[in-house]
Amino acid sequence: MSDCIFCKIVAKEIPAQIMYEDEFVLAFKDLSPQAPTHILIIPKTHVENFLEAAQHQGMNDQIFTGIANLVKEQGWNPNGFRVVSNCGSKAGQSVFHLHFHLLGGRELTWPPG
């Protein structure tokens, strides 16, 4: 999608601090971190949210495999992070390209918001 900022990051038209990349997924540091570790994980194919991703065979599996690989490669504590995806503007989604926030590096409280 030509006007999508995340599609432009995937196409390397906009720079990002990439933390992980494979055939299906790109992960990069959030520009407005909400925790010491705040990474965005996106599919390289443009879909609006995880409901739309479910229509693409295996996409959600590819994303979660990418998240697991990122955590393992970075050596992060597997018991110390949160993965969040907002679905729709009323839930706080501001970029309508599916993305997951990986948050960590501090004690995370509940409820989150």
Order of alpha helices (4+ residues) and beta strands (2+ residues): alpha-beta-beta-beta-alpha-alpha-beta-beta
